[in-house]
Amino acid sequence: MPVTVACAQVAPVLGAVASNLAAMTTAAHSAAASGAELIVFPECAVTGYPFSRADAAEVAAPADGPVAASLAALAAALGVHLAAGVIESAGDDLYDALSLFGPDGARLATYRKAHLFSTERTVYAPGSAPVVVDTAVGRLGLTVCYDLIFPEYVRALVDAGATMIVNATNWITDPWQTGMGWDGSMVRSLARTRALENGVPVVMSCLAGSGGGFTSIGHSTVAAPTGRVLAALDASEGVAVAEVTTDDADTRRWSEIATYRADRRPELYG
């Protein structure tokens, strides 16, 4: 079944929730006008990306709070599936999360980032469960940023039945990291490799802009099960739209050749 997906690459301002939601609304309308049935926004798209717990706590909201209501209304108004990075509060804990809404405005799931990078461990609690969601556009495996670095985690989502991997991210860099090779081509290769090795599309949506002394890399990418780039952006804000399919003749032919999952030999892997 072909599905039209979109990465909505935005550059939110930290703490400016109302104006960030307005920018997301504009981007979502653009994506929907291009036929998108699934629109994926980056990590922390609603709030901007905080580097301290105090900043995160100021903009956090419950999974079913006012931010969720705004995103639900947007999904319903456009009749699309919409995934967006949020900061979720739950009691004393904060989570770097990804909420998914259906075309009727229902919240289908909120996934809490399982793998926390570096100082994120001082800001957020780690999520404790993977999430694979049945939807009208496929069985979606939800991931946030650093999760995509772990091939065994993404493989587990596919083994659990995911037919598409959704990744909301904020890959960041500074001059030193860029000099070490951490750049747009590198993060795009992550999406391509996870797609190729698992035989499923990957929709990776990254923040643009800068903050906290770092630059968001952008380079949002839609990768086919073959690793082919179907749509992509550079470091600027924008919308990338592509049609993905998991069951056409070319994909079936490819899967007969590239039998990566079936050829695994876990008895050798310890």
Stockholm file with secondary structure:
# STOCKHOLM 1.0

chainA/1-270         MPVTVACAQVAPVLGAVASNLAAMTTAAHSAAASGAELIVFPECAVTGYPFSRADAAEVAAPADGPVAASLAALAAALGVHLAAGVIESAGDDLYDALSLFGPDGARLATYRKAHLFSTERTVYAPGSAPVVVDTAVGRLGLTVCYDLIFPEYVRALVDAGATMIVNATNWITDPWQTGMGWDGSMVRSLARTRALENGVPVVMSCLAGSGGGFTSIGHSTVAAPTGRVLAALDASEGVAVAEVTTDDADTRRWSEIATYRADRRPELYG
#=GR chainA/1-270 SS CCEEEEEEECCCCTTCHHHHHHHHHHHHHHHHHTTCSEEECCTTTTTCCCSSHHHHHHHCBCTTSHHHHHHHHHHHHHTCEEEEEEEEEETTEEEEEEEEECTTSCEEEEEECSSCCGGGGGTCCCCCSCCEEEETTEEEEEEEGGGGGCHHHHHHHHHTTCSEEEEEECCEECHHHHHTTCSHHHHHHHHHHHHHHHTSCEEEEECCSEETTEEECCCCEEECTTSCEEEECCSSSEEEEEEECSSSHHHHHHHHHCCTTTTCCGGGCC
#=GC SS_cons         CCEEEEEEECCCCTTCHHHHHHHHHHHHHHHHHTTCSEEECCTTTTTCCCSSHHHHHHHCBCTTSHHHHHHHHHHHHHTCEEEEEEEEEETTEEEEEEEEECTTSCEEEEEECSSCCGGGGGTCCCCCSCCEEEETTEEEEEEEGGGGGCHHHHHHHHHTTCSEEEEEECCEECHHHHHTTCSHHHHHHHHHHHHHHHTSCEEEEECCSEETTEEECCCCEEECTTSCEEEECCSSSEEEEEEECSSSHHHHHHHHHCCTTTTCCGGGCC
//
